[in-house]
């Protein structure tokens, strides 16, 4: 440590600091932040997602994942795979193009950036002349066609990104063979879409924003057909045999156009406004997929009636008389269809619709009746409802793991049985050495169990606590049921739902005992539920108990939210974790700490008013202890009056920093005239506002005043079998630490197993420790005679830990926000 205290620059010290304190991000779990582009390669069966921060992520079979990061950190606008190659091209919002390759390296593949390129116009030309709007990688794999805002189409050689200027397709060349009365120069502004003819690689379809579409012959450099749409064009799609193509438009319509050899100008076969006749939103992308039974699939994004459904994010699927508009809860970024990629196949036969929304990935099975969703093995939307807490448990026993998976599989019956359709690549990583669980508590009263053993976070099971309470939303309501006459036929899909029916349902603390299968969850309105794992559905009454933490103390009145109303009579629960007892804290403040001892069958809970102990075997309250300070009025206002407390805590932080700076100036010898001091103070205030943090060495530990808010807030609870009364007899104990730097210790008497149901658990306070600096206590731990933390409950019984050393003296480790104290 002496090395760190030397003043001046020391290269050894700098290297050590790098080695010891460097933070390296190794892996990202869950759904990418702010996705902006989507691509798919039928050849590789890989999907690519680009983000606003310039990241690009490739996904294939579960466990196959690649990531690249553009140096520019700009938004990825488009992603295009080079046909039948392990390469892709990305277009960023700074108009730069990047070529990426999957390269073999030591038996595994890596995603590497090969080249970057920005299209340059002639000197003096406006930026729009070369602003890329459409990209077409040609099937020859030798060139890219780049459509621009100016209407020019540039041809770029691959992989060198050299512009082939003699092959540029200009608006003047396109208009040469089109009658003047039909078009003018403005018709060829902004290339909206480029599509290669599915049967003839020497022809490409060019769609311009104002509605003109031309078929261009690459060999002879001329227009062979032109098609005049009356509406602003959004996108184009070829039918598989190349006899027709389909265009979609800004007014919510789509048109089919025949491509005949003898007719150079064509009228649309039909023009359809699927959700008309009233004004509709634009259809931004469309697919026309052929099938063996003759009825095509028409799949498009948007097109909904503007007045009633203008804020909906939808993708519609039409197949004969079947029609569904899939309704997403976040904005649709892009979508693609997985269909037969064999060039010899006569029909498309689509199998799955893959939709990237802003907050989740949704895959719809188009083969099964009713078009059910496919359960995604990765890219889970972790924050489908806002995450309010989390709890990580490592090394889960196999039996518990299998029971959780079994409970989860019973929940997934409404998902499609289709295997995951994006299955490119092979995951060659070894199986994880142990089974890890991540439990996330959510604002809507659910707890989700994730397999956190490897890189792919996979949802195993979802537990809802809502059934215990009476809320506005009935858990039996099915969001997806539709009346037969509903129009448009909307169906809500996906799991992302940012709105909670009742914020009081939010889960604040979770504690799982992996050996006994007991689970305790506590929420925003002072509710504590104790659950056990049941492999079958069951119907039973949940026992209730109240814990009055204020114990009728005078002068205190709770001004926050009410407690949740509970259901009377038996409640039906699915297989999995089922609550058997509910402890309701009064006042119903947020539960701030929770501890469960599955061997003693005890659960302890704390709020901003105090803490209590509950015997969940006998279902009776053992004791409550009020920790409220007389000046703690804020603790009685509930979490919704946060503004006052925020202002107050900010003020206190500034005061504390100022005090420590003033005292350090005094120590240095506060010489200098008044103006210098004033200047230094002004500079310091500016520094504080910029930094708001100081190196730990510089900051003196400041005692916090007893008048600070929330001193009674219980931060941590801990069970231990230790020597609390004297050094000869150990006994069960409960420890509690508060925001005001106080530690309470209670001796417990737990009856032996044979008399456990007959005799009550008894508790009495044995110690109260007050830390001098009054910093919040964030952790308490008892170390045995070998200075090893005491094992978890049941850990020794399962031969997973040594018995604690009860011969030597035990030590108490108290962790506060300021220091460790033994």
Secondary structure, DSSP 8 states (H G I E B T S, - for coil): -HHHH--S--HHHHHHHHHHH--------SS-TTEEEEEEETTTTEEEEEETTSEEEEE-STT-EEEEE-TT---EEEEEE-TTSSEEEEEETTSEEEEEEEEEETTEEEEEEEEEEE---STT--GGGG-EEEEEE-TTSSEEEEEETTS-EEEEETTT--B-GGG-B-HHHHHTTS-TTT--GGGGSSEEEEEE-SS-TTEEEEEETTSEEEEEETTTTEEEEEEE-SS-EEEEEE-TTSSEEEEEETTS-EEEEE--SS-SEE-EEEEE-TT-SS-B--EEEEEEE--TTS--EEEEEE--BHHHHTT-EEEEEEETTEEEEEEESS-EEEEEEE----TT-S-----EEEEEESS-EEEEESSSTT--EE--SS---TTSS-EEEEEEE-S--HHHHHHHHHHHHHHGGGSB----S---S---S---SS--EEEEEETTSEEEEEE-SSSS-EEEEEEE-GGGB--SS-TT--TT---TT-SS-EEE-SS-----S-GGG-EEEEEE-TTT-EEEEEETTSEEEEEEEESS-EEE--EEEEEESSTT-TT----S-----B--S-EEE-SEEEEEEEEEEES-----EEEEETTTTEEEEE-SSEEEEEETTTTEEEEEEE---TT-GGGGS-TT-HHHHHHHHHHHHHHHHHHHHHHHHHHH---S-HHHHHHHHHHHHHHHHHH----TTT-------TTSTTTT-EEEEEEEEE-SS-SS--EEEEEEEETTSEEEEEEEE---GGGTTTS--EEEEEEEEE-TT---EEEEEEE-TTS-B---TTTTTTTSS-----SS--EEEEEESS-EE-
